[in-house]
Amino acid sequence: MVFLQKMQGIVVKSTGSWYRVKLESNDIVDARIKGKFRTIGIRTTNPIAVGDNVFLEKENENFVISKLGERKNYIIRKSINLSKHSHIIAANIDQALLLVTIEQPETSTGFIDRFIVTAEAYHIPVVIVFNKLDIYSSKSQQKLEYLSSIYSKIGYRCISVSATTELNLDEVRSVLKNKTSVVVGHSGAGKSTLLNTIEPMLDIKTSKISEVYEQGKHTTTFAEMHELNLGGYLIDTPGVKAFGLIDFEKSDLSHYFIEMRAVLNHCHFNNCQHINEPKCAVKKAVAEGNIAEFRYNNYLSMYNDDEEENYRGKGY
């Protein structure tokens, strides 16, 4: 005789074929998904992501995810698996922390802008955390200050920290408190060190920058959710090399650049794409220094579907 029990929970870890789910009882179980999830037209490598609310069935001793709950939002990028369409990094999040380094390794503004444009599209606030403040030369420090001033002026909160010396980590803790946050950054940016310092109980594995990273190899694309002692939840994601855009209409792209959105109504043409059109308010703002040239160049790169890793914006 088959005994069927139904329950609800939240996905806290994904391993590809198995999902770890925290039940409403606070028990954590391992579950598989029903085969139909792979055939209902969701063009992603992972039909269920960390942070998803799910419904489960327990058939004897086996747990099966039978239904996906409604999503508040999610953060998504182009999948490295060419046979699929996209990869959902995390779902149902309050904010995203983008970890940026000026060197060792360098985070390009192309990566930064692709991430925050995606977050804008899915209504997810972004906090930019500049790490490794303790190792920068005066030139790198100047670049950090310039980028921080640009993104702060646009409206993004920027925090400069050192995970190794614990400089300004209290500010990061205050940002994380009582919220569900996803943390994203390049491999080698110091994310694991940062998170372990903020929450020592996490004991996330750390490693030095390796030749594997320098060669542009990708690591696993799975994420894990951790409960924080200071309140809230943190979704740790493995380092990513590039952040490919998904399902963007070119005509909508400028709306996800906050400083461009503020002047769009002043363009002469309603359908202005801010490239070759006359009397374009965006190009005027760039010429007058009210929109950073590198941001505009990154906009052009995205508009033209250039690959991020093959493009570097002028100046920065």
C-alpha positions as CSV (number, residue, x, y, z in Angstrom):
1,M,0.0,0.0,0.0
2,V,1.3,3.5,-1.0
3,F,1.1,6.2,1.7
4,L,0.9,9.7,0.2
5,Q,1.6,12.8,2.3
6,K,1.6,16.4,1.0
7,M,3.6,19.2,2.5
8,Q,5.2,22.6,1.6
9,G,8.7,24.0,1.9
10,I,11.5,26.3,0.5
11,V,14.4,25.1,-1.7
12,V,17.7,25.8,0.2
13,K,20.1,23.9,-2.1
14,S,20.3,22.4,-5.6
15,T,22.6,19.8,-6.8
16,G,21.2,19.4,-10.3
17,S,19.2,16.2,-9.8
18,W,18.4,16.6,-6.1
19,Y,17.0,19.5,-4.2
20,R,17.3,20.1,-0.5
21,V,14.1,21.5,0.9
22,K,13.4,23.1,4.3
23,L,9.8,22.2,5.3
24,E,7.4,24.3,7.3
25,S,8.3,22.1,10.3
26,N,12.0,23.3,9.8
27,D,13.0,19.7,8.9
28,I,15.3,19.5,5.9
29,V,14.7,16.8,3.3
30,D,16.2,15.8,0.0
31,A,13.7,15.6,-2.9
32,R,13.6,15.0,-6.6
33,I,11.3,16.7,-9.1
34,K,8.5,15.0,-11.1
35,G,9.4,14.4,-14.7
36,K,6.7,16.8,-16.0
37,F,8.8,19.7,-14.8
38,R,11.2,19.1,-17.6
39,T,8.5,19.1,-20.3
40,I,6.2,22.0,-19.4
41,G,8.1,24.5,-21.6
42,I,10.3,26.2,-19.0
43,R,13.4,27.0,-21.1
44,T,15.9,26.8,-18.2
45,T,18.6,24.5,-17.1
46,N,16.9,24.5,-13.7
47,P,13.1,24.6,-13.5
48,I,13.4,25.0,-9.8
49,A,15.8,27.4,-8.1
50,V,17.1,28.1,-4.6
51,G,14.6,30.3,-2.8
52,D,11.6,28.7,-4.6
53,N,8.5,27.8,-2.6
54,V,7.5,24.2,-3.5
55,F,4.9,21.7,-2.8
56,L,6.0,18.1,-2.0
57,E,4.6,14.7,-1.8
58,K,6.0,11.9,0.4
59,E,5.5,8.6,-1.1
60,N,6.5,6.1,1.5
61,E,10.1,7.3,2.3
62,N,10.7,9.3,-0.9
63,F,10.1,13.1,-1.2
64,V,9.0,14.4,-4.6
65,I,8.5,18.1,-5.6
66,S,5.1,18.1,-7.3
67,K,4.4,21.8,-7.8
68,L,6.2,25.1,-7.9
69,G,4.8,28.0,-5.9
70,E,4.3,31.5,-7.1
71,R,7.5,33.5,-7.5
72,K,7.9,37.1,-6.3
73,N,10.9,37.5,-8.5
74,Y,14.1,35.8,-9.7
75,I,17.5,36.6,-11.1
76,I,18.4,34.9,-14.3
77,R,21.3,34.8,-16.8
78,K,22.2,33.2,-20.1
79,S,23.1,29.5,-19.5
80,I,26.5,28.2,-20.2
81,N,24.7,25.1,-21.5
82,L,24.0,26.0,-25.2
83,S,21.2,23.4,-25.4
84,K,19.2,25.4,-22.9
85,H,18.0,28.9,-22.8
86,S,18.8,30.3,-19.4
87,H,19.7,29.6,-15.8
88,I,17.8,30.9,-12.7
89,I,20.3,31.9,-10.1
90,A,17.9,32.4,-7.2
91,A,14.2,33.2,-6.6
92,N,12.1,35.2,-4.1
93,I,14.9,37.6,-3.0
94,D,14.7,41.0,-1.4
95,Q,18.0,42.3,-2.7
96,A,21.2,41.3,-4.6
97,L,24.8,42.0,-3.4
98,L,27.2,42.4,-6.3
99,L,30.7,41.8,-5.2
100,V,33.2,43.8,-7.3
101,T,37.0,43.8,-7.4
102,I,39.2,46.4,-9.2
103,E,42.0,43.8,-9.6
104,Q,42.9,40.2,-8.7
105,P,40.6,39.7,-10.6
106,E,39.2,42.7,-12.3
107,T,35.4,43.0,-12.5
108,S,34.6,44.8,-15.8
109,T,32.0,47.5,-15.9
110,G,30.4,45.3,-18.6
111,F,29.8,42.6,-16.0
112,I,28.5,45.1,-13.5
113,D,26.1,46.7,-15.8
114,R,24.7,43.5,-17.3
115,F,24.0,42.3,-13.8
116,I,22.3,45.4,-12.5
117,V,20.3,45.8,-15.8
118,T,19.0,42.3,-15.3
119,A,18.2,43.1,-11.6
120,E,16.4,46.3,-12.7
121,A,14.3,44.3,-15.2
122,Y,13.2,41.9,-12.4
123,H,12.7,44.6,-9.8
124,I,15.5,43.5,-7.5
125,P,17.5,46.2,-5.6
126,V,21.3,46.0,-5.9
127,V,24.0,46.9,-3.5
128,I,27.5,47.1,-5.0
129,V,30.2,45.9,-2.6
130,F,33.8,46.7,-3.6
131,N,36.1,44.2,-2.0
132,K,39.8,43.9,-1.4
133,L,40.3,47.5,-0.4
134,D,43.4,46.5,1.5
135,I,45.5,45.5,-1.6
136,Y,44.8,48.3,-4.1
137,S,47.4,50.6,-5.5
138,S,46.7,54.3,-5.6
139,K,45.6,53.9,-9.2
140,S,43.2,51.1,-8.4
141,Q,41.9,53.1,-5.4
142,Q,41.2,56.1,-7.7
143,K,39.3,53.8,-10.1
144,L,37.3,52.4,-7.2
145,E,36.4,55.9,-6.0
146,Y,35.4,56.9,-9.5
147,L,33.1,53.9,-10.0
148,S,31.6,54.2,-6.6
149,S,30.8,57.8,-7.2
150,I,29.2,57.0,-10.6
151,Y,27.0,54.2,-9.3
152,S,26.1,56.1,-6.1
153,K,25.0,59.1,-8.1
154,I,22.8,56.8,-10.2
155,G,21.2,55.5,-7.1
156,Y,22.9,52.3,-6.1
157,R,24.3,51.9,-2.6
158,C,28.0,51.3,-2.7
159,I,30.1,49.9,0.1
160,S,33.9,49.6,0.0
161,V,35.2,46.7,2.2
162,S,38.1,44.4,3.0
163,A,37.0,40.9,3.8
164,T,40.5,40.0,5.2
165,T,40.9,43.1,7.5
166,E,37.1,43.3,8.2
167,L,37.0,46.9,7.2
168,N,33.4,48.2,6.9
169,L,31.9,44.8,7.3
170,D,29.4,46.1,9.9
171,E,27.8,48.1,7.1
172,V,27.4,44.9,5.0
173,R,25.9,43.1,8.1
174,S,23.3,45.9,8.4
175,V,22.4,45.5,4.8
176,L,21.9,41.8,5.1
177,K,20.0,41.8,8.4
178,N,16.4,40.4,8.2
179,K,16.4,40.2,4.4
180,T,16.8,37.4,1.8
181,S,19.9,38.3,-0.2
182,V,21.7,36.7,-3.1
183,V,25.4,37.4,-3.5
184,V,27.0,37.3,-6.9
185,G,30.6,37.9,-8.1
186,H,33.5,36.6,-10.1
187,S,35.5,33.6,-8.9
188,G,38.4,34.9,-6.8
189,A,36.5,38.1,-5.8
190,G,36.6,37.0,-2.1
191,K,33.0,36.2,-1.7
192,S,33.5,33.1,0.4
193,T,36.0,35.0,2.7
194,L,33.5,37.8,3.0
195,L,30.6,35.6,3.9
196,N,32.6,33.4,6.3
197,T,33.8,36.6,8.2
198,I,30.3,37.9,8.4
199,E,28.8,34.6,9.5
200,P,31.6,32.2,10.7
201,M,29.2,29.3,11.1
202,L,28.8,29.1,7.3
203,D,32.3,27.6,6.9
204,I,32.1,28.1,3.1
205,K,35.1,26.7,1.3
206,T,37.7,29.2,0.1
207,S,40.4,29.0,-2.5
208,K,43.0,31.2,-4.0
209,I,42.7,32.6,-7.6
210,S,43.7,29.7,-9.8
211,E,44.8,29.1,-13.3
212,V,41.4,27.6,-13.8
213,Y,39.8,31.0,-13.3
214,E,42.4,32.7,-15.5
215,Q,41.5,30.4,-18.3
216,G,37.9,31.3,-18.1
217,K,36.6,27.9,-16.9
218,H,33.2,27.8,-15.3
219,T,32.5,26.1,-12.0
220,T,29.2,24.6,-10.9
221,T,26.2,26.8,-11.3
222,F,24.3,25.7,-8.2
223,A,23.5,27.9,-5.2
224,E,22.8,27.4,-1.5
225,M,20.7,29.3,1.0
226,H,21.9,29.9,4.5
227,E,20.1,31.2,7.6
228,L,21.9,34.1,9.2
229,N,22.3,34.5,13.0
230,L,21.9,38.2,12.6
231,G,18.5,37.6,10.9
232,G,17.5,36.9,7.3
233,Y,18.8,34.5,4.7
234,L,21.8,34.6,2.3
235,I,21.9,32.8,-1.0
236,D,25.5,32.0,-1.9
237,T,26.2,31.5,-5.6
238,P,29.4,30.1,-7.1
239,G,31.6,32.6,-9.0
240,V,30.6,33.4,-12.6
241,K,32.8,34.5,-15.4
242,A,30.2,36.3,-17.5
243,F,26.6,37.5,-17.1
244,G,24.6,37.0,-20.3
245,L,21.3,38.9,-20.8
246,I,18.1,36.9,-21.4
247,D,14.8,37.9,-23.1
248,F,15.5,41.6,-23.5
249,E,13.8,43.7,-26.1
250,K,16.2,46.2,-27.5
251,S,13.6,48.9,-27.4
252,D,13.3,48.4,-23.6
253,L,16.9,48.2,-22.7
254,S,17.5,51.9,-22.0
255,H,14.6,51.8,-19.4
256,Y,16.8,49.6,-17.2
257,F,19.6,52.2,-17.1
258,I,18.3,54.5,-14.3
259,E,20.0,57.6,-15.5
260,M,18.9,57.1,-19.1
261,R,15.3,56.5,-18.0
262,A,15.3,59.9,-16.3
263,V,15.7,61.7,-19.7
264,L,14.0,59.4,-22.2
265,N,10.9,61.7,-22.4
266,H,13.1,64.5,-23.7
267,C,14.2,62.6,-26.8
268,H,12.8,64.1,-30.1
269,F,11.5,60.7,-31.3
270,N,9.3,58.4,-29.1
271,N,11.1,55.3,-30.4
272,C,14.6,56.8,-30.1
273,Q,17.2,54.0,-29.5
274,H,19.9,56.6,-28.6
275,I,22.3,55.5,-31.3
276,N,22.1,57.6,-34.5
277,E,18.9,59.5,-34.0
278,P,19.1,63.4,-33.9
279,K,18.0,65.4,-30.9
280,C,18.6,62.4,-28.5
281,A,18.5,63.4,-24.9
282,V,20.6,60.4,-23.8
283,K,23.5,61.3,-26.2
284,K,23.2,64.9,-25.1
285,A,23.5,63.8,-21.4
286,V,26.6,61.7,-22.3
287,A,28.2,64.6,-24.1
288,E,27.5,66.9,-21.1
289,G,28.9,64.4,-18.6
290,N,25.6,63.7,-16.9
291,I,25.7,60.0,-18.1
292,A,29.0,58.2,-17.8
293,E,30.5,57.4,-21.1
294,F,31.4,53.8,-20.1
295,R,27.8,53.2,-19.1
296,Y,26.6,54.4,-22.5
297,N,29.2,52.2,-24.2
298,N,28.0,49.2,-22.2
299,Y,24.5,50.1,-23.3
300,L,25.6,49.9,-26.9
301,S,27.4,46.6,-26.3
302,M,24.2,45.1,-24.9
303,Y,22.1,46.6,-27.6
304,N,24.3,45.1,-30.3
305,D,24.4,41.7,-28.4
306,D,28.1,41.8,-28.0
307,E,29.6,39.1,-25.9
308,E,30.6,40.6,-22.5
309,E,34.0,38.9,-22.4
310,N,35.0,40.3,-25.8
311,Y,34.1,43.9,-24.9
312,R,35.6,46.5,-22.7
313,G,33.9,49.9,-22.3
314,K,36.0,53.0,-23.1
315,G,37.7,54.5,-20.1
316,Y,36.6,51.9,-17.6
